[in-house]
Amino acid sequence: MDLNYSNEEQVFRSEVREWIAGNLPDDIREKVQNYRGLPKEDYLRWHKILAAKGWSVPHWPQEWGGTGWNITQRYIYDEEFALAGAPGLPPFGPAMCASVLLKFGTPAQKDQFLPRIREGDDFWVQGYSEPGAGSDLAALKMRAERVGDHYVINGQKIWTTLGHYGDWIFCLVRTDSQAEKRQEGISFILMDMKTPGITVRPLILMDGGHEVNEIFFDNVKVPAQNLVFEENKGWTVAKYLLGHERMGSGSVGASRRELAALRALAGRELKNGKPLLEDVRFKDKLSRVEIEIDALEITSMRFLDQMRRTGQPPGADVSMLKIRGTEVQQMITELAMQAAGPNAQPFKAVDNGSIDHFTSRLAPRYFNFRKASIYAGSNEIQRNIIAKMTLGL
């Protein structure tokens, strides 16, 4: 196992860093660094910039617009974007749906959807969780009944991230309610969000933000050609997709950037007349987080090396990245709240009109990141997956 970067890879890192510095719009960078949400227009604008460079889907095969980069270059690309405060493209189209289509899609499905995903013409969202079927996803009940050349779909999805931005949604639906095992009888289907019968309702978070939604499907007619893979074999597709989702959940670059911002904040805040950064106990906590990030990066690179040598996608043990990555993110938000103290609250403009956007977003971010150990499969479920699939317990 080789965890060192070659000279060529170091040069590549410099090229990516320089390009980001010259092309990332300042207003988008400022919103990311100060934890402010991006509207759909900002995501699409950044997507178009990347697409013009040929960097919107670097992990795709070259025949579909990928860069031909190896796995290490793609990791460097993701890390540099996170370090710079460049927003990652929402993964639902470029990383998740596209990975499924490249693996399981028909030629017609690839021709229809992949070019538009690559160019940022369609904003995709994910329809997995339902009331009563979150971490236990196999309990889903949304029905899809085949009627001629269409499926008629009824049911509900919930916690749909950025669902109010969606042009298309990929969903897990139940096509056989009599299957012996719950994982059987589930299918993977694509839907145009403009189809009659689809209603998106916001779920406003405790910080007042609109990030997630519930979506209702009432007699929605979807062409049968939008079924991906085989009917009742959607669980196979879902497991493949979740492996790709969790591989990127370590968020090493973003955690390093946020830790640097936390150090800067601790250097300003005072405790007993001295900067909090000089407090031995607080410095110890910061050091522990930094060590965890280092360990997380090494673990990520172990998976990268394994994928590079075998050519195989990540297995069940990639759940380690999801578990520890989200725990590290939560540690950082907790320390940021401790550092800011009473200032970590929605900021009211002072007389001179100045606004500390960063500090004002710390409390909302802390509460928002309680979800990190739940989404993409709760960390408790991830531990069960590792125990069963990796350790054989």
C-alpha positions, 0 to 999 in steps of 0.5 A, spaced: 500 500 500 502 506 497 499 512 501 504 517 498 503 522 492 507 522 486 511 528 483 505 528 478 500 528 482 503 534 486 503 538 480 496 536 478 494 538 485 497 545 484 493 546 477 487 544 480 488 549 486 490 555 481 484 553 476 479 554 482 482 560 485 481 563 478 474 561 476 470 560 483 465 566 483 467 570 489 460 570 492 459 563 491 465 562 495 463 567 500 456 563 501 460 556 502 465 559 507 460 562 511 455 556 511 450 560 507 445 556 503 446 556 495 440 557 491 438 553 485 441 558 480 448 558 484 449 551 483 447 551 476 451 557 475 457 553 478 455 547 474 456 550 467 463 553 469 465 546 471 462 543 465 465 548 460 472 546 463 470 539 462 470 538 470 463 537 472 463 529 472 471 527 472 469 520 475 465 518 469 468 514 463 471 518 458 466 516 452 461 520 456 465 526 458 469 524 464 476 526 464 480 520 464 483 521 471 485 516 475 482 515 482 487 519 486 487 525 481 479 525 483 480 524 490 485 530 490 480 534 485 475 533 491 479 535 496 482 541 493 475 544 492 473 542 499 479 546 501 478 552 497 470 553 499 468 551 492 461 547 493 461 540 491 455 539 486 449 536 489 451 528 488 444 526 486 445 527 479 452 527 477 454 522 482 448 517 484 443 517 478 449 517 473 453 511 477 446 507 476 445 509 469 452 507 467 452 501 471 445 498 469 441 503 464 439 502 457 443 505 451 436 509 450 436 511 458 444 513 458 443 517 451 437 521 454 439 523 461 447 523 461 448 528 457 443 533 460 446 531 467 453 532 465 451 539 462 447 541 468 441 542 464 437 537 469 437 538 477 436 531 480 434 529 487 433 522 491 427 519 493 428 514 498 426 515 505 419 515 507 415 516 513 417 509 517 422 507 512 428 511 513 434 507 516 430 501 515 429 503 507 426 496 506 420 498 509 418 503 504 411 502 501 410 507 495 407 503 490 408 502 483 403 499 479 404 497 472 398 499 467 400 498 460 406 502 458 406 506 464 407 505 472 402 508 476 405 511 482 402 513 489 405 514 496 410 519 499 417 521 500 420 525 506 426 528 508 428 529 500 434 534 500 433 540 495 427 537 493 424 544 491 430 544 486 428 538 483 427 537 475 427 529 476 427 525 481 430 517 482 425 513 487 425 506 490 418 504 489 414 497 491 412 493 485 411 487 489 407 487 495 407 480 496 415 478 496 417 474 501 423 478 503 422 486 504 428 487 500 425 483 494 419 487 490 422 494 490 424 497 483 428 503 481 424 508 477 426 515 474 420 521 474 420 528 471 418 532 477 413 536 472 409 530 472 401 531 474 400 528 481 407 530 484 406 535 490 412 538 494 411 541 500 417 544 505 419 542 511 422 548 515 428 546 519 429 549 526 434 554 524 428 557 519 432 554 513 428 550 507 433 544 505 428 538 506 421 537 503 416 531 503 413 529 496 407 526 495 405 522 489 398 521 487 396 517 481 403 519 477 403 516 471 411 514 469 413 511 462 415 504 463 421 505 460 424 509 466 424 503 470 432 502 471 435 495 471 429 489 472 422 490 475 423 488 483 431 488 482 431 495 485 435 493 491 441 491 487 441 498 484 440 501 491 446 498 494 450 499 489 448 507 489 449 507 497 456 505 496 458 511 492 454 515 496 458 513 502 465 513 499 464 521 499 462 522 506 468 522 509 469 530 507 476 530 509 477 537 505 471 540 508 473 538 515 480 541 514 477 548 512 472 548 517 478 546 522 482 552 520 476 557 521 475 554 528 482 555 529 481 563 527 475 563 531 478 561 537 484 566 536 479 571 537 475 569 542 477 571 549 477 566 556 480 570 562 483 575 558 487 571 553 485 568 546 481 561 547 486 558 543 491 559 548 487 554 553 490 548 554 483 544 554 481 547 548 487 546 544 487 539 546 480 538 543 482 541 537 488 537 537 484 531 538 480 533 532 486 534 527 488 527 529 481 524 527 482 528 520 489 525 519 486 518 521 480 519 516 484 521 510 489 515 511 483 511 511 480 514 505 487 513 501 487 506 503 480 505 500 483 509 494 489 504 493 485 498 494 480 501 488 486 503 484 489 496 485 483 492 484 478 496 479 473 494 484 468 499 487 468 500 495 465 494 499 461 494 505 467 497 509 467 503 506 461 505 511 467 506 516 468 513 512 461 515 513 461 513 521 467 517 522 467 522 517 460 525 520 462 524 527 468 529 526 464 534 522 459 534 529 465 534 533 467 541 529 460 544 530 460 542 537 467 546 538 465 552 534 459 553 539 464 552 545 468 557 542 463 562 540 459 562 546 453 567 546 455 570 539 453 563 536 446 565 535 443 569 529 446 575 528 442 582 528 446 587 525 449 593 529 449 600 528 454 600 523 451 595 519 456 590 519 454 583 519 459 577 522 456 572 517 460 566 519 459 566 527 451 568 526 451 561 522 454 557 527 448 555 531 444 553 525 450 549 523 450 545 529 443 543 529 443 542 522 449 537 523 445 533 528 443 529 522 449 527 519 450 521 523 443 519 520 442 520 513 445 516 508 444 510 513 444 512 520 451 510 523 448 505 527 446 501 521 453 502 518 456 499 524 451 493 523 453 493 516 460 492 517 459 487 523 455 483 518 459 484 511 466 485 513 467 482 520 462 476 519 459 477 525 
